[in-house]
Amino acid sequence: MLVGPNDDVTVLAKSIPSKKMCPIFTISSVTGEGLNKLKEFLSLVPSRVNTSGHFGAVTDPVEFFIDGIYMVTGVGVVVAGTMLAGTVKPGQSLQLGPDKTGLFKPVQVRSIHHKRVEVSSAQSGQAVCFSIKSLVKKEQLKRTHFRKGMILVDKDATPQPIFDFEAEVVILHHATTIKPNY
């Protein structure tokens, strides 16, 4: 459905979950005409975080996948990633791991940023950054302590690291030849 300047976007936003209508917005990249209508529509569309099946509930134990590690001057180690389950608040203790030996170490969340703004909590489905510090005496977190595949989990969790697994991969399209051990 082509959305005109006088159309009610509230009705369109409510019809999105039924998948019976697809609104088309005309926007001028020169004058910005139509942009306010699109922004209004996007602010009314219901979130799919809870219905997608990719994220746990905000009441579940914390699961956070780490995508990036940063050393911020005056702050220390900052980890960025996606909250897969649970809720985290500043001051909360979590476990960081697995390290190279398969262990999880206790850390504390010092502050939380969501969309570059400091917030009082992070919930399942959000992409956030945590400033963290080690709770192990005489151990300071360094960038070299981190590697791909690390996570933050609830302090009461008993995670089991997995180093080997089997997978069946289906490649639909690839520009070059793929061989074993690629």
Helices and strands as residue ranges (DSSP letters): E 2-3, H 9-15, G 16-18, E 24-25, H 35-44, E 63-72, E 76-85, E 87-88, E 93-97, E 105-114, E 117-119, E 122-123, E 127-134, G 143-145, E 151-154
